[in-house]
């Protein structure tokens, strides 16, 4: 991969990740509704899903910092891997959206 292609890839993908932080704000606000059932407070699965949702900004920050550091070192394949960290949150959301709205 050339330097220019890697540069555009990292810029475009990270702009998308930052824009998706607006979607995350809504999802994080609605995720509190998982605890409507009084027994949900004691359910470990509910807590794990809740923490997973709340960690999206951490994944974006790690991806941005690590992606640019690795890009500066000229390791473009590693940059793609580091830049794909937020996809751990985005792909399940897309799959769930396709399932719900189809």
N, CA, C and O of each residue as an XYZ file, in Angstrom:
408
protein
N       0.844     -1.165      0.000
C       0.000      0.000      0.000
C       0.896      1.237      0.000
O       1.882      1.313      0.733
N       0.532      2.188     -0.829
C       1.337      3.407     -0.913
C       1.025      4.335      0.263
O       0.010      4.183      0.944
N       1.904      5.278      0.479
C       1.734      6.224      1.581
C       0.481      7.081      1.401
O      -0.227      7.354      2.371
N       0.206      7.501      0.183
C      -0.965      8.344     -0.085
C      -2.253      7.560      0.153
O      -3.193      8.079      0.755
N      -2.300      6.314     -0.317
C      -3.495      5.489     -0.104
C      -3.709      5.225      1.383
O      -4.841      5.267      1.865
N      -2.634      4.956      2.104
C      -2.739      4.728      3.544
C      -3.197      5.999      4.256
O      -3.998      5.940      5.189
N      -2.689      7.140      3.816
C      -3.076      8.417      4.427
C      -4.561      8.678      4.249
O      -5.241      9.033      5.212
N      -5.078      8.511      3.048
C      -6.502      8.727      2.822
C      -7.356      7.703      3.555
O      -8.436      8.035      4.044
N      -6.890      6.476      3.637
C      -7.623      5.451      4.365
C      -7.751      5.810      5.834
O      -8.838      5.702      6.402
N      -6.673      6.232      6.450
C      -6.717      6.547      7.876
C      -7.548      7.809      8.133
O      -8.273      7.878      9.125
N      -7.450      8.792      7.261
C      -8.221     10.024      7.463
C      -9.711      9.759      7.327
O     -10.489     10.150      8.196
N     -10.117      9.104      6.256
C     -11.542      8.868      6.017
C     -12.142      7.968      7.088
O     -13.216      8.261      7.612
N     -11.463      6.887      7.413
C     -12.019      5.967      8.410
C     -12.130      6.624      9.780
O     -13.104      6.393     10.496
N     -11.152      7.435     10.151
C     -11.219      8.050     11.464
C     -12.238      9.181     11.516
O     -12.802      9.443     12.578
N     -12.482      9.843     10.419
C     -13.583     10.817     10.384
C     -14.913     10.092     10.580
O     -15.787     10.576     11.299
N     -15.064      8.947      9.947
C     -16.291      8.150     10.123
C     -16.432      7.714     11.577
O     -17.526      7.792     12.135
N     -15.357      7.262     12.194
C     -15.408      6.836     13.593
C     -15.818      7.976     14.517
O     -16.600      7.777     15.446
N     -15.296      9.155     14.264
C     -15.631     10.304     15.109
C     -17.079     10.719     14.896
O     -17.761     11.075     15.857
N     -17.563     10.682     13.659
C     -18.974     11.002     13.401
C     -19.875      9.984     14.082
O     -20.944     10.334     14.581
N     -19.452      8.735     14.106
C     -20.249      7.703     14.760
C     -20.287      7.862     16.278
O     -21.078      7.204     16.953
N     -19.440      8.725     16.811
C     -19.538      9.036     18.244
C     -20.873      9.693     18.569
O     -21.373      9.547     19.685
N     -21.461     10.414     17.616
C     -22.797     10.981     17.817
C     -23.840      9.872     17.951
O     -24.741      9.956     18.787
N     -23.713      8.840     17.127
C     -24.608      7.684     17.246
C     -24.366      6.996     18.581
O     -25.308      6.554     19.238
N     -23.102      6.906     18.980
C     -22.769      6.273     20.255
C     -23.417      7.011     21.422
O     -23.874      6.374     22.371
N     -23.466      8.336     21.370
C     -24.107      9.092     22.453
C     -25.556      8.654     22.646
O     -26.010      8.483     23.777
N     -26.277      8.474     21.549
C     -27.658      8.008     21.643
C     -27.724      6.587     22.187
O     -28.529      6.290     23.069
N     -26.880      5.714     21.662
C     -26.886      4.316     22.101
C     -26.490      4.205     23.571
O     -27.079      3.421     24.315
N     -25.498      4.984     23.990
C     -25.074      4.953     25.394
C     -26.192      5.454     26.298
O     -26.404      4.914     27.383
N     -26.902      6.476     25.859
C     -28.022      6.974     26.659
C     -29.150      5.964     26.764
O     -29.771      5.825     27.818
N     -29.412      5.264     25.681
C     -30.491      4.273     25.695
C     -30.068      2.965     26.370
O     -30.920      2.191     26.807
N     -28.769      2.718     26.457
C     -28.322      1.455     27.050
C     -28.633      1.387     28.546
O     -28.645      0.303     29.128
N     -28.879      2.515     29.154
C     -29.258      2.520     30.565
C     -30.591      1.799     30.748
O     -30.874      1.279     31.828
N     -31.407      1.767     29.698
C     -32.715      1.098     29.769
C     -32.584     -0.410     29.964
O     -33.568     -1.079     30.283
N     -31.383     -0.951     29.777
C     -31.185     -2.385     30.009
C     -31.396     -2.733     31.476
O     -31.626     -3.893     31.816
N     -31.320     -1.732     32.342
C     -31.443     -1.968     33.776
C     -32.847     -1.668     34.299
O     -33.031     -1.483     35.502
N     -33.843     -1.620     33.402
C     -35.224     -1.379     33.831
C     -35.736     -2.499     34.726
O     -36.442     -2.252     35.705
N     -35.381     -3.709     34.389
C     -35.779     -4.840     35.224
C     -34.914     -4.849     36.478
O     -33.688     -4.818     36.377
N     -35.526     -4.889     37.653
C     -34.723     -4.857     38.883
C     -33.706     -6.010     38.987
O     -32.673     -5.864     39.640
N     -33.992     -7.135     38.355
C     -33.068     -8.264     38.420
C     -31.883     -8.093     37.465
O     -30.893     -8.818     37.569
N     -31.983     -7.138     36.536
C     -30.896     -6.920     35.573
C     -29.642     -6.391     36.258
O     -28.539     -6.547     35.733
N     -29.795     -5.771     37.414
C     -28.637     -5.242     38.135
C     -27.712     -6.377     38.561
O     -26.501     -6.182     38.669
N     -28.258     -7.533     38.796
C     -27.465     -8.683     39.243
C     -27.020     -9.579     38.087
O     -26.326    -10.570     38.313
N     -27.408     -9.247     36.854
C     -27.076    -10.073     35.691
C     -25.735     -9.627     35.101
O     -25.583     -8.478     34.686
N     -24.784    -10.527     35.069
C     -23.440    -10.210     34.587
C     -23.438     -9.909     33.086
O     -22.659     -9.075     32.626
N     -24.302    -10.579     32.323
C     -24.364    -10.348     30.882
C     -24.797     -8.922     30.576
O     -24.249     -8.281     29.678
N     -25.767     -8.431     31.309
C     -26.219     -7.055     31.116
C     -25.090     -6.074     31.395
O     -24.900     -5.111     30.652
N     -24.347     -6.317     32.455
C     -23.229     -5.439     32.791
C     -22.137     -5.497     31.727
O     -21.555     -4.467     31.389
N     -21.849     -6.690     31.193
C     -20.819     -6.822     30.168
C     -21.210     -6.088     28.881
O     -20.375     -5.425     28.266
N     -22.474     -6.207     28.475
C     -22.944     -5.497     27.287
C     -22.890     -3.987     27.524
O     -22.496     -3.234     26.634
N     -23.281     -3.547     28.712
C     -23.264     -2.134     29.064
C     -21.831     -1.580     29.021
O     -21.594     -0.505     28.471
N     -20.901     -2.305     29.592
C     -19.489     -1.874     29.584
C     -18.931     -1.887     28.168
O     -18.168     -0.998     27.792
N     -19.311     -2.897     27.379
C     -18.879     -2.977     25.983
C     -19.333     -1.743     25.209
O     -18.566     -1.188     24.422
N     -20.569     -1.314     25.426
C     -21.088     -0.127     24.757
C     -20.324      1.116     25.199
O     -19.978      1.964     24.376
N     -20.066      1.222     26.485
C     -19.394      2.415     27.002
C     -17.929      2.522     26.574
O     -17.354      3.609     26.632
N     -17.324      1.431     26.152
C     -15.902      1.440     25.780
C     -15.629      1.889     24.344
O     -14.467      1.955     23.941
N     -16.666      2.198     23.563
C     -16.440      2.616     22.176
C     -15.513      3.825     22.057
O     -14.603      3.799     21.228
N     -15.704      4.889     22.853
C     -14.780      6.021     22.720
C     -13.332      5.662     23.037
O     -12.408      6.231     22.455
N     -13.136      4.731     23.949
C     -11.775      4.284     24.261
C     -11.167      3.599     23.032
O     -10.006      3.826     22.693
N     -11.968      2.758     22.373
C     -11.494      2.103     21.156
C     -11.159      3.095     20.060
O     -10.180      2.914     19.336
N     -11.964      4.144     19.930
C     -11.695      5.167     18.918
C     -10.404      5.914     19.244
O      -9.582      6.140     18.356
N     -10.219      6.295     20.492
C      -9.012      7.030     20.885
C      -7.764      6.172     20.680
O      -6.765      6.647     20.141
N      -7.820      4.916     21.106
C      -6.676      4.012     20.919
C      -6.390      3.841     19.434
O      -5.232      3.840     19.016
N      -7.434      3.697     18.646
C      -7.267      3.530     17.208
C      -6.633      4.759     16.564
O      -5.748      4.634     15.718
N      -7.081      5.933     16.961
C      -6.536      7.157     16.384
C      -5.060      7.329     16.743
O      -4.226      7.585     15.875
N      -4.756      7.187     18.009
C      -3.371      7.392     18.450
C      -2.441      6.325     17.856
O      -1.414      6.652     17.262
N      -2.805      5.071     18.018
C      -1.940      3.994     17.529
C      -1.847      4.003     16.006
O      -0.783      3.733     15.449
N      -2.948      4.311     15.331
C      -2.932      4.355     13.869
C      -1.963      5.392     13.332
O      -1.213      5.120     12.394
N      -1.974      6.581     13.923
C      -1.073      7.634     13.446
C       0.380      7.361     13.834
O       1.295      7.699     13.083
N       0.595      6.757     14.991
C       1.975      6.422     15.382
C       2.555      5.394     14.421
O       3.687      5.535     13.958
N       1.779      4.365     14.126
C       2.264      3.315     13.226
C       2.387      3.860     11.802
O       3.305      3.484     11.074
N       1.469      4.743     11.401
C       1.569      5.369     10.077
C       2.857      6.179      9.954
O       3.529      6.128      8.924
N       3.195      6.916     10.991
C       4.414      7.734     10.965
C       5.669      6.872     10.848
O       6.687      7.316     10.317
N       5.593      5.657     11.341
C       6.739      4.744     11.241
C       6.803      4.039      9.896
O       7.770      3.334      9.609
N       5.769      4.225      9.060
C       5.769      3.636      7.729
C       5.280      2.204      7.662
O       5.512      1.525      6.662
N       4.624      1.737      8.678
C       4.096      0.365      8.697
C       2.595      0.418      8.390
O       1.760      0.477      9.293
N       2.281      0.395      7.106
C       0.920      0.666      6.663
C      -0.033     -0.499      6.914
O      -1.215     -0.277      7.178
N       0.452     -1.727      6.838
C      -0.419     -2.869      7.130
C      -0.798     -2.895      8.615
O      -1.945     -3.182      8.957
N       0.149     -2.599      9.482
C      -0.154     -2.524     10.911
C      -1.094     -1.359     11.202
O      -1.937     -1.433     12.096
N      -0.937     -0.287     10.435
C      -1.818      0.859     10.599
C      -3.262      0.458     10.305
O      -4.179      0.890     11.003
N      -3.464     -0.355      9.287
C      -4.809     -0.818      8.969
C      -5.391     -1.661     10.094
O      -6.581     -1.564     10.395
N      -4.563     -2.478     10.710
C      -5.029     -3.313     11.820
C      -5.412     -2.445     13.013
O      -6.488     -2.622     13.585
N      -4.555     -1.517     13.392
C      -4.870     -0.624     14.517
C      -6.074      0.248     14.200
O      -6.874      0.555     15.084
N      -6.200      0.640     12.963
C      -7.304      1.499     12.568
C      -8.637      0.753     12.542
O      -9.693      1.386     12.516
N      -8.610     -0.562     12.548
C      -9.830     -1.359     12.497
C     -10.418     -1.668     13.880
O     -11.450     -2.333     13.969
N      -9.788     -1.204     14.946
C     -10.281     -1.501     16.289
C     -11.742     -1.097     16.490
O     -12.501     -1.898     17.035
N     -12.181      0.096     16.083
C     -13.588      0.458     16.297
C     -14.592     -0.424     15.547
O     -15.782     -0.415     15.860
N     -14.120     -1.171     14.576
C     -15.026     -2.068     13.866
C     -15.569     -3.165     14.773
O     -16.584     -3.786     14.459
N     -14.900     -3.406     15.891
C     -15.401     -4.378     16.878
C     -16.764     -3.928     17.399
O     -17.584     -4.768     17.769
N     -17.018     -2.639     17.435
C     -18.299     -2.095     17.881
C     -19.237     -1.836     16.707
O     -20.448     -2.015     16.835
N     -18.693     -1.419     15.569
C     -19.519     -0.995     14.453
C     -20.150     -2.176     13.726
O     -21.332     -2.116     13.385
N     -19.413     -3.229     13.483
C     -19.944     -4.373     12.730
C     -21.121     -5.031     13.452
O     -22.131     -5.303     12.802
N     -21.048     -5.304     14.770
C     -22.242     -5.862     15.422
C     -23.445     -4.918     15.362
O     -24.582     -5.377     15.262
N     -23.208     -3.615     15.421
C     -24.302     -2.653     15.319
C     -24.944     -2.714     13.935
O     -26.169     -2.650     13.822
N     -24.152     -2.833     12.904
C     -24.684     -2.941     11.543
C     -25.467     -4.239     11.382
O     -26.551     -4.245     10.799
N     -24.920     -5.333     11.896
C     -25.610     -6.620     11.809
C     -26.938     -6.566     12.555
O     -27.952     -7.044     12.048
N     -26.941     -5.995     13.739
C     -28.174     -5.870     14.518
C     -29.181     -4.981     13.798
O     -30.374     -5.286     13.790
N     -28.723     -3.891     13.196
C     -29.620     -3.003     12.472
C     -30.237     -3.691     11.255
O     -31.428     -3.527     10.988
N     -29.448     -4.448     10.528
C     -29.978     -5.179      9.377
C     -31.005     -6.211      9.837
O     -32.042     -6.384      9.197
N     -30.724     -6.889     10.931
C     -31.644     -7.898     11.459
C     -32.951     -7.262     11.929
O     -34.031     -7.778     11.640
N     -32.859     -6.148     12.651
C     -34.051     -5.509     13.208
C     -34.913     -4.869     12.119
O     -36.138     -4.981     12.150
N     -34.281     -4.205     11.166
C     -35.035     -3.449     10.173
C     -35.354     -4.239      8.915
O     -35.895     -3.670      7.966
N     -35.044     -5.513      8.873
C     -35.400     -6.305      7.676
C     -36.660     -7.107      7.886
O     -37.094     -7.822      6.984
